[in-house]
Amino acid sequence: MPTIKELIDALEAEINNGGFDQFFFNSAGDYTEETIQALVKIGANHTAHIVKKAASKFPNGMPPKDRDARQELLDEVSPESDAFEEIDEEFLAYEDNLSSLVSCYEG
């Protein structure tokens, strides 16, 4: 299981590079629930809400942990790779200072 810092670093790297489509497509998406929990733990509640909103586009409100199953569903959820554009913009506004919150949490 990745650390809080590893989860949040992976989230940021994927979204900064290719948005939530890329986050869910790649292995970082295996840990969507854990990433949301990590965000809440460090006090990044706004960002946690954004990730929950993106995850809610999947059936049952959360993408499958299994990467193959998730990629298959992603083709239905975002066939043109544009279903998350508005949510990507919300995330990229960085209302939570993630690096500072991670540093404070880790002490």
Number of C-alpha atoms within 10 A of each C-alpha: 7 12 11 19 20 14 22 21 16 20 24 17 15 21 18 15 11 13 22 26 25 20 22 26 20 16 15 22 27 18 21 23 18 17 26 22 17 21 25 15 15 18 18 20 17 16 22 21 15 16 22 17 15 23 22 13 16 17 11 9 12 16 24 22 16 12 17 12 11 21 19 12 18 21 13 13 18 14 11 10 16 13 17 18 14 11 16 20 12 15 22 14 10 12 12 16 11 19 12 11 17 20 11 11 13 10 6
